[in-house]
Amino acid sequence: MSAGAGWDRARWAALADGLLLAARPYASPDRARITLPGGPGGYGHDVDGLEGFARTFLAAGFRLAGERGADPLGLAQWYADGIAAGTDPHHPHRWVRLDEHGQAKVEAASIALVLDLTRPWLWDRLAPRVQEQVVDYLAPAVGDDTYPRINWVWFRLVVQTFLRSVGGPHSLEEMREDLATHDGFVRGDGWLADGDARAFDHYVGWALHLYPTLWGRMAGARDLAADRRAADTALLDRYLQDAVHLVGGDGSPLVQGRSLVYRFAAAAPFWVGAVAQVPTVAPGTLRRCASAVVDHFTAHGVPDGRGLLTLGWHGPWPALAQTYSGPGSPYWASKGLLGLALPADHPVWTADDAPLPGAAADDLRAVRPAGWLVSGTHTDGVVRVVNHGVDHARPGDRVGDSPLYARLGYSTATAPLLDPASWSDPVDQSVVLADAAGARTHRAGFTTLALRAPRTVDATGTDVPAGSAALAGASRAAAHWLAPSPGSASAGHGYGAAGTARDAGTVTVVSLVRGAWEVRLVRVARAVPEAVELQVGGWPLAADDAPVATRSDDGVEVTAGTATSLLAVPGPPAGTPVTTSVVRREDASPLGRHAAVPVVSAPAHRLPDDVVPGWFVVAVGLVGRPAGDAAHPAPRVAREGVGGVAVTWADGARTTLTLPHDDTDDTDDTDDTDDTDADTGTPAPAGPVGER
């Protein structure tokens, strides 16, 4: 049975109820705090207890709303007891207040959202004294200008919207200001950023699209939302046209960005689409994508044997967490249960089950705002993203690469390596210059050059349809070594390390993507003498058994489980010292104890360039099956005229591409083919996604 099939509403409800009941034994006697097992999080046990309450309260609220108040588990009274104690300023288990710790501002938004959603069955039945306590607890959000102007604007806005609906303090000026800030996040094609850094990740869906839709249905937002709903829905609809193609055939979400411990919160935007009744993506497709995501995790032992969510991806792996994460943090996965807020007669539950997009044929598309080339292959279900636009930094920044954002590739079958060495010395999905001691450079702050749809023809010379053709992307980095500032080289909030940068040279990377393969062309200019070697790293694979590697004169491949990572060098000249190697790491990946990355290296000042003059060419492949599969041979590469390249794919299709001609020119010169199709183009300016 394929991922997501058979997940009806009853099965979803059983998952939610199991999570809620499993968390109850860890509640304080008054039910105000739920402190899950594990050491204290980055903000201490007081915050952990509030997080555990607020994040499971989301799931409880969705259950109550979707059942129209039917409550066999006694959720309303159980959480009402906790609210009464938590908002009592004199209670020994009172909640951390909004003016005492910033994290309380995040959790307060969940509490306010659910109180509004379940108003007839919870808020309206609270004693007047408790209602007054709740208003007093939430009131510090008004007039607080310390909320970061990132997705946190929604935490202030949701709280003030609820307060407005119950006659509490609020500021219409601040509410309109927060809406205007959100509108400034729009980057095109339904994608939103969060500030002035380039950080697109799952927050686009589970925060920046979730809150506008749910907020617009709050009692205190009706007049403010009336003129916005159509535009917000249109943005969400366009985003979902991309997002449904980022779910792997096995249901895995893309393993990219921070807060991955939230796991099936990645299903949230599909349910949001159902709530908003988006016009383009069918309800059956939305449910199938959401179901595939949650199915992926339940198939890999989530929740655990106790029924709990832990800090990790499949099993526990605390290194995946950010510094702000605590034992209750993973319960933001409750957002992925939002579909349960929709009753059983809603179209998303009554629609016929739909196949996952890309299940029947290969899929190729560009996400312009993020600078992503997305390639899914139906034979193995793997979705790959080649990244020329996201680094969680700004153009020109001289910081370290964040493995969560700045790698050249991410997929649904691999995870970036996250051990300390991978933060300081990038290896997987990287193109770096290395010095004699082996120190590797960083690319953060790079310039995105272009995303294009070059011409691809079949063996008869007929143009190949866009979805089966090829896509090209390019970026140029001022490669730099980094001496990190003390304490900055950590997972933090997802940013790369700060420190003192030292120039190494200019590295231009052009990617031509089709199916399981990327043809990666690299040019190095103005390399300093200390830059002795160019290294090109492939896809990282990890498993509990050690990956198996095979090396040859012109390539290297690594196999782990049912996946193979391949690097092939098309025709290096005889005598040119191109070398292959495999970098192995332990406990560096949430996908397995042992990790390995294939690497191809060449002298930085004497690159082999007989295939395409001036360019080092490497074919980078990721196949979701063991090595030796004859169905996935590497593409062949040859020069095409002056300054061009021709790639012949395994099926005989041929793609031609004009390459950038000047390493000081940042214009859109990667190709001269018209790219007016909606799925291709030059990326718009990008921005970050905010904390939590």
Residue, then its C-alpha position, 0 to 999 in steps of 0.5 A: m500500500s502506498a504512503g497515505a492510502g487508507w487514512d480515513r478520519a477515524r484513523w486520524a482521530a485515533l492518532a490524535d487521541g493516542l497522543l493526547l492520552a499518552a501525554r496526560p501522565y506527565a501533567s502536573p496534578d492541576r493540569a496546568r503544565i505538561t512536562l514530557p520526559g527528557g532533560p530541560g529544554g533550552y529555556g528551562h522546565d517552566v517553559d517546557g511545561l507551558e509548551g507541553f500544555a499549549r501544543t497538546f491543546l492545539a490537538a485537543g482543540f481540533r478534536l473538539a471543533g471537528e466533533r462539534g463539541a462531542d467530547p468522549l475523552g473529556l478534553a474540554q474540562w481537562y484543559a479548562d482545569g489547566i487553564a484555571a491553574g496556569t493563568d492564576p498568578h498565585h498558583p505554584h504551577r502558574w504559566v510563565r507570563l508573556d512579559e517574563h519570557g519570549q517563548a510564552k508569546v509563542e505558546a499564548a497564540s496557540i492558547a488564544l487560537v484554540l479558545d476562539l476555535t472551541r468557544p461554545w464548549l470551553w471559553d463560554r463555560l469558564a468561570p468569570r474569574v478564570q476568564e478574567q485571569v486569561v485576559d490578564y495573562l494575554a494582555p501583555a501582548v498589547g503594546d509590546d514592541t519586542y515581537p520580532r518582525i518575522n512570523w512572530v507578528w502572528f503571535r501578537l496578532v492572534v492574541q490581540t484578536f482573541l482579546r478583542s473578541v472578548g472585550g479585552p485590551h487590544s490595539l487596532e493600530e498594532m493589529r494593522e501594523d502586524l498585517a502590513t508586516h506579513d504582507g511584506f513577506v510575500r515573495g511571489d508564486g505564493w511563497l513568503a519569507d520572513g525578514d531580509a534573509r533568504a530562509f525558506d523552509h517548512y515555516v512557509g506552510w505551517a506558519l506563514h500560510l496557516y495563521p492568515t487562514l485560521w486568524g481570518r476565521m476568528a471572531g475578532a478578525r471578521d471585519l479586518a479579514a473580509d478584504r484580505r481573504a481572497a488574496d490570502t487564499a490565492l497565495l495559499d493556493r499557488y503555494l500548494q501547487d508547489a508544496v504537493h510536489l515536495v512530498g516524497g513517494d514514501g510520504s517523507p517531507l523535504v528534510q531541510g530547514r530548522s524545527l524538523v523535530y515538529r515532523f508531521a506539522a509538515a502536513a499542516p498546509f494541506w489541511v489549511g488548503a482544505v479549510a480555505q477551500v483553495p480552488t486549484v488543488a483538489p480536496g482528495t489531493l490535499r488529504r492524500c498529501a497530509s496522510a502520506v506525511v503522517d503515514h511516513f512517520t507512523a511507519h518509522g515508529v512515531p510516536d514511540g512505544r510510549g505514545l510520545l513524540t521525542l526530539g528527533w526525526h524517526g527515532p530520538w535524535p536530539a542533535l536535530a533540535q535547535t537551542y530553543s527546543g525542549p521535550g514539549s517542542p515536538y508537539w507543534a506536530s499538532k498543527g499537522l492534525l488540523g484536518l480533524a477540526l473539519p467535520a466528517d461531512h467536509p469535502v476533504w474527508t468525503a472526497d475520493d482518495a487521490p494519488l500523490p502528485g508525481a506518482a505516475a510520471d517524473d516531475l520537474r518544476a522550479v520554485r523561483p522565490a527560493g531558487w529551487l529546482v525540484s525533480g521527483t522521480h516516480t520509479d523511486g518516489v524521491v523528490r530532490v531540490v537543487n538549491h541556488g537561492v536559500d542560505h538563511a543569510r543575505p547576499g554578500d554576507r560573510v558567514g558560515d554555511s548552515p547545513l539546514y539551508a545552504r547546501l546545494g541539494y536537499s531531498t526526501a530520502t537524505a538528510p544534511l549532515l549535522d555533526p559539528a564538523s559539518w557546520s565548520d567544514p561543508v562536505d555533503q552537497s557542496v562545492v568548496l575550496a580547501d587549503a593544505a590543512g583540509a579546511r573547506t570554504h563556505r558559500a553563504g551570501f552567494t548571488t543567485l544568477a538565474l533559473r531557466a528552462p533550456r531547450t531539450v529535444d528527444a532523439t528525433g529533434t522534437d521539443v520535450p514537454a516542460g515537465s519532462a525536459a530539464l531545468a537549469g539554475a546557477s549561483r556565484a559565491a565569494a568562497h571564504w574560510l571562516a574562523p567562527s566566533p566563540g559559541s556561534a558554530s551551533a544549530g542555534h536558530g538555523y543560522g550559519a556561524a558568525g566569525t572572521a571570513r577570509d577570501a578564497g576565490t570566486v566559485t560559480v556553479v551551474s546545475l542542469v537537472r533532469g530526473a535523478w541526475e544533476v550535471r554540475l558545472v563549476r568554474v573557479a576564478r581568482a583563487v588565492p594560493e592557499a586554495v589548493e583543491l576544489q572538492v565537489g560533494g554529493w548526496p549524503l546517505a546514512a543508515d544503521d549499517a555502514p554504507v558501502a562505497t565503490r570508487s573508480d577513476d572517473g567516479v564514486e558511488v555510495t549505497a545505504g539501504t535502498a538508496t545510492s549516491l553517485l558522482a561521475v566525472p565525464g571524460p577527465p583528460a588523461g593524467t589530470p589528477v582528479t581523485t575520488s574519496v568517501v567522507r564518513r561520519e558517525d552520529a551525524s544524521p537523523l537517518g542512521r548512525h553511519a553516514a557517508v558522502p562521495v567526493v570528487s576533487a581536483p587541483a584548484h589551479r589546474l582544473p580538468d576542462d577538456v569537456v567544457p573549456g573553463w569548467f569542471v563537470v561532475a554528474v551528481g545522482l541520487v537513486g532510490r534503489p541499490a547501486g548498479d541499476a542500469a536504468h540510471p546511467a550517468p548523462r553524457v556531457a560535451r561542449e556545444g559551440v563557444g561557451g555552451v554545453a550539451v547534455t545527453w540523458a539516458d533516454g537519448a534526450r539532449t539539452t543545450l545550455t549557454l554558460p555564464h561568460d564573466d565571473t564579474d557579471d551577475t546578470d541573467d546570462t545562464d541561457d538565452t531561452d525564453d522562460t515565460d512558463a510559470d514554473t521557471g524564471t529568475p528568483a525574486p528577492a528572498g527572505p528568512v523564516g522567523e524563530r519558532 
